[in-house]
Amino acid sequence: MKKKKGFFQKFLDVVEKVGNKLPDPFVLFIGLAVFMIILSWIFSLFNASVIHPGSGEEVPIKSLLSGEGLEFILTSMLDNFTGFAPLGLVLVMMLGIGLAEKVGLLDYAIRKTILKSPPFLLTYTVVFVGIMGNLASDAAVVLIPPLAALVFYKVGRHPLAGLSAGFAGAGAGFTANLFIAGTDALLAGISTEAARIVDETMIVTPVDNWYFNIVSVFVLTIVGGLVTTRFIEPRLGEYKGDSVEEENAEELPNAGKGLLYAVIAGLIYIAIVAIAVFIPNSPLTNEEGGIIPSSPFLDGIVPLVLFLFIIVGVTFGITVGKIKSGKDVSNYMAESIKDMASYIVLVFAIAQFTAYFNWSNLGTWLAVNGAEFLTSVNFTGMGLIIGYIIFTAMLNFLITSGSAKWAIEAPIFVPMFMQLGYHPAFTQAAYRIADSSTNIVTPLFPYLVIILAFMQRYDKKASIGTYISLMLPYTITFLITWIILILVFYFTGIPFGPGIHPHL
């Protein structure tokens, strides 16, 4: 007997059905780019402008149908495409991951190790690793979801459930971590400048949200695991798609020895990097001699991870006889990039739309005017804070860059909340949970297209509707959970960081 669907599952069915009726993502973003051109022209007719809260300068809405705008469209098209930040990151990471995948290393390692782990532990591990992956910045969003999908596939579970869990952890859980990450330093610097509008002695440090972030890791891991097992997997059902990576399913000669050698080679490489980091006056450390919050080591984590995958992939490939010359290495890498062709095409369209939106200043205008409206609403206490969280969550659909959005919001909300007696680090925490939760459902999130490409490897019919219906449960539950968590910290007096409480 078929199990009756609940209200939320029916709602997700509607989301998926409506979303999948949208045009192909490439056509959709081209249409949005055209819409942005027309919208910028309409706004410019009314001489719309706004005062940037950070610089104090007047920022006009610029028309893309003006002479200056048409020049920008024509002269920036190639730069928009090649300069799209995630493009290089994704392709570089896929060179290494693809090599390890094509020679059979990932398949063999998964079948021989992870297949034996308890299913319930696997789900929570994927979410946890995704959340912790933000130490590697955006690399985690590219690395973890496809590996999680492959792991789920190998244990007989739906691969899109694994992909969803990994992406939710890496994307929606981006701001949480057990360690101090680059994001902490970046946001703290902006918060300090905003706070000094009111108090010139105020300093927000990278550790001011640390305790809150630590608790968030464990809470979100549990919530993300429950969402995956209770909502996502029942929704997806049994996987009936085509066999994936079947060419690597056979038992390769010397595979066990190849895995052992690959692990040894990887450990030697990691040891060399560790020694290079911890030697005195290492060029990989920051000015204070550390690697956190920012250092050449963290800034260069992507090529370091790439080299790791190449080393273990080549070692395994040589041992099992799949790599006999340098040409084999380049051929396997070329095959992995070939699989990314649809992603590259999508990037061209989304890069144009994003560039037009930023150049026209429409994002800044909407953010500042929306913030001013929120400040005019007569809210006090946590009602105002929750209203601010929801506002920022909605604004994330228009401005996806966390630092850019905080640079606009901080000079408005940090001083305002300080006047009401709230610590700027508390306001920063409220901002972070709103910004992080909705990352994975905004169409402007630059990694949407790469996740769609990974999804279509297992379900060729998957489209934006499928994507949103899988990501929305994580966004809703993460945001609600985080709001509850910040209320718990607020009312119980638990510090958000060393000596940091909600009130000044």
C-alpha positions in Angstrom: 0.0 0.0 0.0 1.4 3.4 -1.0 2.1 5.6 1.9 0.1 8.8 2.0 2.1 12.0 1.6 2.1 14.6 4.2 1.4 18.3 3.6 5.1 19.3 3.3 5.8 16.5 0.8 2.8 17.6 -1.2 4.1 21.2 -1.1 7.5 20.0 -2.3 5.8 18.2 -5.1 4.2 21.5 -6.2 7.6 23.3 -5.9 9.3 20.6 -8.1 6.5 20.5 -10.6 6.3 24.3 -11.0 10.1 24.6 -10.9 10.6 22.0 -13.6 8.2 23.9 -15.9 10.7 26.8 -15.9 12.9 27.1 -19.1 16.2 25.3 -19.3 18.6 27.0 -16.8 20.7 28.5 -19.6 17.6 30.0 -21.2 16.3 31.1 -17.8 19.4 33.1 -16.9 19.6 34.6 -20.4 16.0 35.8 -19.8 16.9 37.1 -16.4 19.8 39.0 -17.9 17.4 40.6 -20.4 15.0 41.4 -17.6 17.8 43.1 -15.6 18.7 45.3 -18.6 15.1 46.5 -18.9 14.7 46.9 -15.1 17.8 49.0 -14.9 16.5 51.3 -17.7 13.2 51.8 -15.9 14.9 52.7 -12.6 17.2 55.1 -14.3 14.3 56.9 -15.9 13.3 58.0 -12.4 16.9 58.9 -11.5 16.9 56.4 -8.7 19.9 56.4 -6.4 20.9 55.6 -2.8 23.5 56.7 -0.3 25.9 53.8 0.3 26.0 53.3 4.1 29.7 52.4 4.1 31.2 55.1 1.9 28.6 57.8 2.2 28.6 58.2 -1.5 25.6 58.5 -3.7 25.1 55.4 -5.8 22.9 55.9 -8.9 21.1 53.1 -10.7 22.9 52.8 -14.0 20.9 51.9 -17.2 22.2 49.0 -19.2 20.5 50.5 -22.2 22.5 53.6 -22.1 25.7 54.2 -24.1 27.8 53.3 -21.0 25.6 50.3 -20.4 25.8 48.9 -23.9 29.6 49.4 -23.9 29.7 47.4 -20.6 27.6 44.6 -22.1 29.8 44.2 -25.1 33.2 44.8 -23.6 32.7 42.8 -20.4 31.1 39.6 -21.8 34.3 37.6 -22.0 35.6 38.9 -18.7 32.3 38.1 -17.0 32.6 34.5 -18.2 36.3 33.9 -17.6 36.3 36.0 -14.4 33.3 34.1 -12.8 34.9 33.1 -9.6 33.6 29.5 -9.2 34.5 28.5 -12.8 38.2 28.1 -12.2 37.7 26.6 -8.8 35.3 23.9 -10.2 37.3 23.0 -13.2 40.6 22.8 -11.3 39.1 20.6 -8.6 37.5 18.4 -11.2 40.9 17.8 -12.7 42.1 16.1 -9.6 38.8 14.5 -8.5 38.1 13.3 -12.0 41.5 11.7 -12.3 41.0 9.8 -9.1 37.6 8.8 -10.2 38.5 7.7 -13.7 41.3 5.4 -12.6 38.9 3.7 -10.2 40.5 4.9 -6.9 37.3 6.6 -5.5 35.1 3.6 -6.4 37.5 1.1 -4.9 38.1 3.1 -1.7 34.4 3.6 -1.2 33.5 -0.1 -1.7 36.2 -1.3 0.6 35.8 1.1 3.4 32.7 3.2 3.7 30.3 0.5 2.5 30.7 -1.2 5.9 29.8 1.9 7.9 26.3 2.0 9.6 23.8 3.8 7.3 22.7 6.2 10.1 26.3 7.2 10.8 27.0 7.8 7.1 24.3 10.4 6.8 25.4 12.5 9.8 29.0 12.1 8.8 28.3 13.6 5.3 26.5 16.6 6.9 29.3 17.1 9.5 32.1 16.9 6.9 30.2 19.4 4.7 29.8 21.9 7.5 33.5 21.5 8.6 34.5 21.8 4.9 34.2 25.6 5.0 37.8 25.7 6.3 38.6 25.0 2.6 36.2 27.9 1.7 34.3 27.3 -1.5 36.3 24.2 -2.4 34.1 22.2 0.0 31.0 23.0 -2.1 32.6 21.4 -5.1 34.4 18.5 -3.4 31.9 17.1 -0.9 28.5 16.8 -2.6 29.6 14.6 -5.6 31.7 12.4 -3.3 28.7 12.0 -1.0 26.5 11.1 -3.9 28.9 8.4 -5.0 29.1 7.1 -1.5 25.3 6.8 -1.2 25.1 5.2 -4.6 27.6 2.5 -3.6 25.8 1.6 -0.4 22.5 1.2 -2.3 20.9 4.5 -1.2 19.7 7.3 -3.5 22.7 9.3 -4.7 20.8 12.5 -4.8 20.1 12.2 -1.1 23.9 12.0 -0.4 24.5 14.9 -2.7 21.8 16.9 -1.0 23.1 16.2 2.5 26.7 17.1 1.5 25.6 20.3 -0.3 23.3 21.4 2.6 26.2 21.0 5.0 28.7 22.8 2.9 26.3 25.5 1.6 23.6 26.2 4.2 25.9 25.3 7.1 28.8 27.4 5.7 29.1 29.8 8.7 29.4 27.1 11.4 32.7 25.5 12.3 34.7 24.1 15.3 37.6 26.2 14.3 38.2 29.9 13.4 37.9 30.2 9.7 38.6 33.0 7.2 34.9 34.1 7.2 35.2 34.9 10.9 38.1 37.4 10.3 36.4 38.9 7.2 33.1 39.6 8.9 34.7 40.7 12.2 36.7 43.4 10.3 33.6 44.8 8.7 31.7 44.7 12.0 34.5 46.6 13.8 34.4 49.4 11.3 30.6 49.7 11.5 30.7 49.6 15.4 33.2 52.4 15.5 30.5 54.7 14.0 29.1 54.7 17.5 32.1 53.7 19.7 35.6 54.3 18.4 37.0 51.8 20.9 34.8 48.9 19.9 36.5 45.8 18.4 34.9 42.7 17.1 37.4 39.8 16.9 37.3 36.6 14.8 36.5 34.5 18.0 33.4 36.6 19.0 30.9 34.1 17.5 33.1 31.0 18.2 31.0 29.3 20.9 27.8 29.8 18.9 29.5 28.3 15.9 30.7 25.3 17.7 27.3 24.5 19.1 25.8 25.1 15.6 28.0 22.4 14.1 26.6 19.6 16.2 23.0 20.9 16.2 23.0 21.3 12.4 24.6 17.9 11.9 21.8 16.3 13.7 19.1 18.4 12.0 20.7 17.8 8.6 20.9 14.1 9.1 17.2 13.9 10.2 16.1 16.0 7.2 17.9 13.6 4.9 16.5 10.4 6.4 13.0 11.7 7.2 12.2 13.9 4.3 14.7 13.6 1.4 15.2 9.9 1.1 11.4 9.1 1.5 10.7 11.7 -1.2 13.3 10.3 -3.6 12.4 6.6 -3.0 14.5 3.8 -4.4 17.1 4.8 -6.9 16.2 3.4 -10.3 18.5 5.4 -12.5 21.2 4.2 -14.8 24.3 2.5 -13.5 27.0 5.1 -12.6 30.7 4.6 -13.0 30.1 1.0 -14.1 33.4 0.9 -15.9 35.2 1.1 -12.5 33.0 -1.5 -10.8 35.2 -4.5 -11.8 37.9 -5.7 -9.4 41.1 -4.1 -10.7 44.4 -6.0 -10.5 46.5 -5.0 -7.5 43.7 -2.7 -6.4 44.3 -3.4 -2.7 48.0 -2.7 -3.2 47.1 0.4 -5.2 44.9 1.8 -2.4 47.7 1.2 0.1 50.3 2.9 -2.0 47.9 5.8 -2.7 47.3 6.3 1.0 51.0 6.2 1.8 51.7 8.7 -1.0 49.0 10.9 0.2 50.2 10.8 3.8 53.8 11.6 2.7 52.4 14.6 0.7 50.4 15.8 3.7 53.4 15.4 6.0 55.6 17.5 3.6 52.9 20.2 3.5 52.6 20.1 7.3 56.3 20.5 7.7 56.3 23.4 5.3 53.6 25.1 7.3 55.1 24.6 10.7 58.7 25.4 10.1 59.8 28.8 11.5 59.0 31.8 9.3 57.1 29.6 6.8 56.0 31.4 3.7 52.7 29.6 4.1 51.7 31.2 7.4 50.4 34.7 8.1 52.3 37.6 9.7 51.6 36.2 13.2 53.0 32.8 12.2 49.7 31.0 12.1 47.4 29.7 9.4 44.0 30.9 10.9 42.2 33.1 10.1 44.0 34.0 6.9 47.3 32.8 5.4 48.9 31.7 2.1 48.1 28.1 3.2 44.4 28.7 3.4 44.3 31.0 0.4 46.1 28.3 -1.6 44.1 25.3 -0.3 42.6 24.6 -3.7 45.8 23.8 -5.5 47.1 22.0 -2.5 44.0 19.7 -2.6 44.4 19.4 -6.3 48.0 18.1 -5.9 46.8 15.6 -3.3 44.2 14.1 -5.6 46.7 14.0 -8.5 49.3 12.2 -6.3 47.0 9.6 -5.0 45.2 9.2 -8.4 48.5 8.7 -10.3 49.9 6.3 -7.6 46.7 4.2 -7.8 46.5 4.3 -11.6 50.1 3.2 -12.1 49.8 0.4 -9.6 46.6 -1.1 -11.2 47.9 -0.5 -14.7 45.5 2.2 -15.8 48.3 4.8 -16.1 51.2 3.8 -18.3 52.3 7.2 -19.5 51.8 10.9 -18.9 49.3 10.9 -21.8 47.0 8.6 -19.8 46.9 11.2 -17.0 45.9 14.0 -19.4 43.4 11.8 -21.1 41.6 11.0 -17.8 41.6 14.6 -16.8 40.2 15.6 -20.2 37.4 13.1 -19.7 36.5 14.6 -16.4 36.4 18.1 -17.9 34.3 16.8 -20.8 31.7 15.7 -18.2 31.5 19.4 -17.1 30.5 20.7 -20.5 26.9 21.5 -19.5 28.2 23.4 -16.4 30.5 25.5 -18.5 27.6 26.5 -20.8 25.5 27.4 -17.9 28.2 29.5 -16.3 28.3 31.8 -19.4 24.7 32.7 -18.9 24.7 33.1 -15.1 27.9 35.2 -15.3 26.3 37.7 -17.6 23.2 38.1 -15.4 25.3 38.4 -12.2 27.5 41.1 -13.8 24.6 43.1 -15.1 22.9 43.0 -11.7 26.1 44.2 -9.9 27.0 46.9 -12.5 23.5 48.5 -12.4 23.7 48.9 -8.6 20.2 47.5 -8.3 21.3 45.2 -5.5 22.7 48.0 -3.4 19.5 50.1 -3.9 17.3 47.2 -2.9 19.4 46.4 0.2 19.7 49.9 1.6 16.0 50.8 1.0 14.9 47.5 2.5 17.1 48.0 5.5 15.7 51.6 6.0 12.2 50.2 5.9 13.0 47.6 8.5 14.5 50.3 10.8 11.3 52.3 10.5 9.2 49.4 11.8 8.5 49.9 15.5 9.9 46.5 16.7 12.0 46.0 19.9 13.7 43.1 21.6 14.0 39.8 19.8 11.1 40.6 17.5 13.4 43.1 15.8 16.2 40.6 15.7 14.0 37.9 14.1 12.7 40.5 11.7 16.2 41.4 10.7 17.1 37.7 10.3 14.2 37.1 7.9 15.0 40.3 6.0 18.6 39.2 5.5 17.5 35.7 4.4 15.3 37.3 1.8 18.0 39.7 0.7 20.3 36.7 0.0 18.1 35.9 -3.0 19.5 39.2 -4.6 23.0 39.5 -3.1 24.7 36.2 -2.5 28.2 37.4 -1.5 28.2 37.3 2.2 31.0 39.9 2.6 29.4 42.3 0.1 26.0 42.0 1.8 27.5 42.6 5.2 29.4 45.6 4.0 26.1 47.1 3.0 24.1 46.0 6.1 26.7 46.4 8.9 26.9 50.3 8.7 23.1 50.4 9.1 22.2 47.7 11.6 25.3 47.4 13.8 25.0 51.1 15.0 21.2 50.9 15.2 21.3 47.8 17.4 24.2 49.2 19.4 21.9 52.1 20.2 19.4 49.6 21.5 22.0 48.0 23.6 23.0 45.0 21.5 26.6 43.9 21.0 27.8 44.1 17.4 29.0 40.5 17.6 25.5 39.5 18.4 24.1 41.4 15.4 26.9 39.7 13.3 25.7 36.3 14.5 22.1 37.0 13.5 23.4 38.1 10.1 25.5 35.0 9.6 22.7 32.5 10.3 20.3 34.2 7.8 23.0 34.6 5.1 24.1 31.0 5.4 20.7 29.2 5.6 19.4 30.5 2.3 22.5 30.1 0.2 21.4 26.8 -1.3 18.0 28.0 -2.6 18.8 31.3 -4.2 19.0 31.1 -8.0 22.0 33.5 -7.9 24.1 31.1 -5.8 27.1 30.5 -8.1 27.3 26.8 -7.3 23.7 26.0 -8.2 24.8 25.2 -11.7 27.6 22.8 -10.6 25.2 20.9 -8.3 22.6 20.7 -11.1 25.3 19.2 -13.3 26.1 16.6 -10.6 22.4 15.8 -10.1 22.0 15.2 -13.8 24.7 12.5 -13.8 22.2 10.4 -11.7 18.9 11.8 -13.0 19.0 13.2 -16.5 15.5 14.8 -16.0 16.6 16.8 -12.9 16.1 20.5 -13.3 15.8 23.6 -11.1 12.5 22.4 -9.7 14.1 19.1 -8.5 17.0 21.0 -7.1 14.8 23.5 -5.1 12.5 20.8 -3.8 15.5 18.9 -2.4 17.2 22.0 -0.9 14.2 23.8 0.5 13.7 21.4 3.5 17.3 22.0 4.6 17.0 25.8 4.2 13.7 26.0 6.2 14.9 23.6 9.0 18.4 25.2 9.3 16.9 28.7 9.5 14.3 27.7 12.1 16.8 25.7 14.1 19.3 28.6 14.1 16.6 31.1 15.2 15.7 28.8 18.1 19.4 28.4 18.9 20.1 32.1 19.0 17.0 32.6 21.2 18.4 29.9 23.6 21.7 31.7 23.7 20.0 35.0 24.2 17.6 34.0 27.0 20.0 31.7 28.9 22.9 34.0 28.8 25.3 31.6 27.1 28.2 33.7 25.6 28.4 33.8 21.8 32.2 33.9 22.1 34.8 34.6 24.9 33.1 37.3 27.0 30.5 38.1 24.3 26.9 38.4 25.4 23.9 39.9 23.4 23.9 43.1 25.4 26.7 45.6 25.7 
